[in-house]
Amino acid sequence: KQWYQRRVRGIGMGIVMIGLAMVGLSSVLASGSSGSGDVTHGQMVLGIVLILLAQLVSASQMVIEEIFIKKHNVPPVQVVGMEGCFGVLFMSLLVLPICYFAPSTGPMKSLHDDAIDALAQMYNRWPIMIFGLMYLLSIAFYNFFGLSVTKSLTAVHRTLIDACRTILVWAIDLFIHYAITTDYGEKFDMTYGFLQLGGFVMLLLGTLLYNEIIYIACIASPRPPAGSGYTEISADFEGSQLPLDGSLRIG
């Protein structure tokens, strides 16, 4: 079975990468056609580099999480709690002070992020407090479920499933704009929207292939390699392959 898994997972991951590239390209083309001339090429390159570095850090985090969960048998809840504690310390002692005291060229001229004013707004406006708590709970459950997927499967499965969140967000934005109110949500771009839609379809197809939820017969080899654990059946199930463990996969 491993020869089939390697083949279909490689193809699935390639399809996911193509889908992500199509979605990203549609966003870049749409933003370029909107006439935002305030961003220079140097700033665009810097933004891309920072995004790549952020993805590298995120990938390293998922690999380290998988090592803790599978090699050291740390429960997912404990990993989430440890990350939360370190995150609070890192943000409180380093990030927020830098954002507060660093000089800014924006309208306020002095603050990048006023954490004290944010806390005051949360104290005086209960809707902000409620939405803040809801956000904390959603992030906590998101991290727990993601680590549970990593424990049951692998970090690669979690990453591919996580990439499909964009499809749900885009669909909800379109629904809000066309079904509820045009003041919110996202309008379908008739110029590059179909490119984005095709990217999402590729993204979903690649994820389903990698997780072996769907099976495409033309991907599998018509004859299994020697020593793969499969034997062919040619009597009633022509072209099908039967693993030695008794399970049947019709091709």
ABEGO torsion letter per residue (X at the ends): XAAAAAAAAAAAAAAAAAAAAAAAAAAAAAAAAAGBAABBAAAAAAAAAAAAAAAAAAAAAAAAAAAAAAAAGBBAAAAAAAAAAAAAAAAAAAAAAAAAABBBABAAGABABBAAAAAAAAAABAAAAAAAAAAAAAAAAAAAAAAAAAAABBAAAAAAAAAAAAAAAAAAAAAAAAAABAABEBBBBAAAAAAAAAAAAAAAAAAAAAAGABBBAAABBABBBBGAGBBBBAAABBGBBBBAAGBBBBX
